[in-house]
Amino acid sequence: MNPTAHPKHEHLSAEHEAQSLEQHRARLPGAPFAADRVRALQEQYGLSYHIPFLSMAEQLVGFAGCRVLEVGGSLPEGLVLGELAARSWLAVEEMDYWSETLSTGHVLGTPPQPRAMPVRLCDATTAHLAGYGVCTGRVEDLPAALEGRFDRVFSIAAFEHIGQLPLALERMHAALIPGGRLFALFAPIWSSQDGHHLPEIEDAQGRRYNFGHSPIPPWGHLLMRPMELFDHLVAAGCDRTTAQQIVYFVHCSPHINRMFLEDYLDIVARSPLRVMQVTRVWPCSVPSEIQLRLESAHPSLKDFSHNGLLVVLERPRHAN
């Protein structure tokens, strides 16, 4: 969820795209997006990892003729209604995320296009379900009017930003029709090597950092307390102001939820949605000495290697 720059969530690199497709291609029923089509769509819409992930979602849940709720992004209308042939598409963008990460003065991602009269999700009605639309807000605030109105929930590179994930999954369950499915693929999660998810920051010398190019050593955010991290950054050559800013984003900013992989597994298992698939993706070898330190610092947790999760859930067709 990734060392290269990528839209919001430009946190998923081309290498990860390729790994992800190869990991799952063998057990999926064909690949609807051929490599040349992926490249063409990326160029046409100015996107990156989004297109391979859409291909995976198409294979696992499908979009044609579906009413789709997108959580944590707003893919282009031509792409989702044209290429994917969705019946309708309502996207939900959390603007507080953008306000927080853009406060550095630099863009890491593709912020939503400004709208003269943005609709808040909590105020949305069935009138907003026709065709294509974008709402601002949190999926946790999905109104009763939109319950049972969607065939699919789609989310990429967003779950790691949702603070109230159990509630969010409950509202996604409410949004779906019986038999409706949720597809989510997200990274980097907090427990991974670059799970600090550092936004684009420029120091006094003009050096730019982000979570893919960071002065924080792998897993350092899990092994250093705030002032320990501050001291490390200053010793590594960061000016004090930049070091303070990095510490804030790593340890205090609300733009990430700081959940470990095991937290996600537990939350998904407890949700009202039926688990169809949960796959740990993008493993990274953890040096044995680091693994021991991580386990000591975070007792009962073991998996610090996987960068993200692929999740497919379904609203049961019949109530228990």
N, C-alpha and C positions, 0 to 999 in steps of 0.2 A: 501497500500500500502505500532499493528503489533509488538508485543514485542519480538519475538524470532529472533535469527539470521537466515538469509536466504539469498540465493544468490541474486545478483543484479537481483534480487533485493530482497535479502533475507528479504525484509521488510514485507512479508506477512506471518503471523504466521499460525501454524496448526489450532489454534482456529478460525482464520479468514477464513481459507480454509473451515472448517466445516460449519461455519455460512453462508458463501457465497453459498455453495452447497445447504444447506437447504433452504435458502431464495429463491432460484430460481428453485429448483427441481420441485416444485408443478406446475409451469406454463410452464415447458419445456417438450417436447415430448419424455420422457424417458431418461435414463442415459447410454450412451454408454460405459462409463468406470465404471465398478463395483468396489467396495471398494478394493477387493483383487487385481484387476488389477492396480488400482492406486498405491497401496503399492509396487507391483512388479516393475512397471515402475519407480517409484521414486528410488528404490534401484538399479535397473539396470543402470539408467543413472545418478545417483547421484544428483537428483533434488528434489525439495520439492513442494511448492505451484504451480509450473508450470503445474504439471500433472492434478490436479483438475481444473485448469483454462483452460487447453486444452480441458478437458471434457466439460466444459461449452461452449467453443467456438465451439466445434464439434456439440453440440446440437443447437446452435443458428445460425451458418453460414455454418458449414461443411467444410471439407478439401479434401475429396477423389476426385482425378482427377483434383485438382485445382492447378493453378500456384500462389504461395503465396509469398508475400513480408512481411518479419518480420521486424518490426521497434523497435530498441532498445534492441536487444538480438540476440542470435544465438543458438537456440535449436539444439540438436544433429541430425546429418543426419539420423541415423538409426531410431530415433523416428519419425521424420516428414515424411520421405519418406517410412519408413517401417510400423510403427504402424498407422500413420494417412493416409497413402496411397496418399499423395500429389503428384501431377504430377511433380512439381519442387518447389524449396524453395530457395529464395534469402534473406539472413539476412543482416541487416545493423547495424553495431556496431559503436557507437560514442566513439572513443578512447580518446577524450579529457576528457570525463566523468571519464574514468578509470585512466588517468594520475592524475586527480585532487583528486579523492577519495583514490587512492593508495599512494598518497604523504604522508599520515600519517604513512606509514610503516606497515600497517595492512590491511588484506583483509576482506571485508564484501561483499561476493558475489562470483560469478563465472566468473572471467574475461575470455574473449575469448582466445582461443588457439593461440599462436604466429604463424604467417605465414611468410614464407620466402619472398614472393612477394605479400603483401596484395594489393588488388584492391581497388582503391578509387571509391566510388559510382559515383562521377561526371565523371569518366572515363569509367564507365561500358557500355557495348554494349549488343546487343541481344545475342552475343556469351556466355555471362555469365548467361543466363537464363536457360540453360539446366541442369537438375539434381539439385545438391546442391551447393550453393556458399555463401561466406561471403564477404561483402564489408565493408570498413571503411568510415566513414563520417556521414553526416546528411541527413535525408530524404528530407530536404528542398532543397538539391542539386541534387535531382533526375534528370538525364539527359533526354532530349527529346527522346532519343532512347528507353527508358523504359516506355514511356507513353502508356497507354492502353494495357499493357502486362500482367496484373495480374487479377486473379479472386477474390483474397482475400488479404486484408491487415490485419496482425495480430500483436498485440502489448500488452504486459503485463508489468506492473510496469515500464513504460517508459514515459508516457505523462507528468508526473510531472517534468521531466528533460528537456523537450523541451521548449526552450526559445521563439522561433518564432512559436508558435503553430498554429496561423491562416495560416501562409504560409505553415507549415507542412501539415495541412489538405488539403490545395489546391493542394499540390504535391501528396498526397495520392489519392485524387480525380482524378488527372491526370494519376496516375499509374494504376487505375482500369479500367476494361472494363465496358461499360454500363451494369448495373445490378450487378456489382461486389460489394462485401460487406467488410466493415471494422469492426473488433472486437477489442475493447480496454478495458482493465481492469487495473486500476492503483490506487496506494496509496503509502504512505500517502501524501495527498495534504496539502498545506501550511496552510489552514484554520482549520485543524484538530489538535487534542491534541498533536500529535507528528510530525506535519508537517514540523518541522525543518530538518528532514531527516539527522540527524547527522551521519556521517560515523564512522567507528571504530577508536577510539582515545585512547591512553594509557597515563596516567599522570605519574608524576615523582615517584609516589609510586607504580606504576605497576597496578593501577586500570584501567580497560577498560570500555569505554562508547560507546554507539551507540544510535540510535534514539529509540530503544526499551528498553534500559537501560541507562537512561540519568540523569545528575544532573539538567537538565532544568525541572521545574515543568510543568505539562500539560498546554498547551496554553501559556506558559511563553514567547515563541518566538514572540507571537502576542501582548504581554502586556509590554514587556521590550525593551527599546532601547538598542543599542549595549553596551554602558558603564554601563547601569543599569544591563544588563545581566552579564557583566564582574564582577561587584561588587557582584552580587548574587552568582556567581560561586566561587569567592575567599572566600566569607563568608561561603560557603558550604564545603570548604576544598580543592578546586582545587588550584594547584600551578598557578602562574601568566602566565607562558608560555602556559600551557594547556588551561587556561581560555581564553587567547587571540586566541588560535587556534580554540576553540569552537565558539567564537564570530564570527570569520572569516567565518567558514563554515555555521553558521546559517544565518548571515546577508549579507555576501558579495560574497561567492563562487558562481560561475556560474553553479554548478552541479544541482541546482534546480531552478525552474522558479518563485516560490513564488506567484502563482496564487491561488485565493480563489475559493471555489466551484462555486460561482455565476459567476466568470470569465469564468470557463470552460463551464458552461451552455450557456453563451452568445456567446462564440466563436464557440461552436458546432452548435448553432442555426443559426449563420451567415455563416457557411461554405457552400460550394456548394454541399455538400453531404446531402442526404435525411435522416432525423432522423427516425430510426426504433425502437430504444429503448435507453433511458437514465435512468439509475437507480442509485440512491444514495445508497451506500453500507457501511456496518460496522458502524452503528451508535454508538455513545458513549454519555451517558447522561452528559450534561453540567450543573454544579451547577448554580443555579439561580444568585448568586452574580457574578460568573465568566461571565455568559452570559451578564449581564448588563455592566460589564467592557469591554467586547469584542465589544458590540454594540456601546458603547461610543467611544472606540478607533477606530472603523472602521464603521462609519455611513453608513447606507443603506444596510449593510450586516447582515444576520440573521443566516445562517446555519454554525455553528462551530462544529457540532456534527458528521457529516459523514466523515469517514476516506478516502473514495475513490468513484470512479464512474465506472460503467459498461456502455459502449457505443457501440451500433451497428448502423452503418450508411451504406448507399447504394448510389452508383453513379446512378442517375436517368437513366432509359433506354432511355428516350427521352429528348432532350434539351428543356428547357423552351422557 
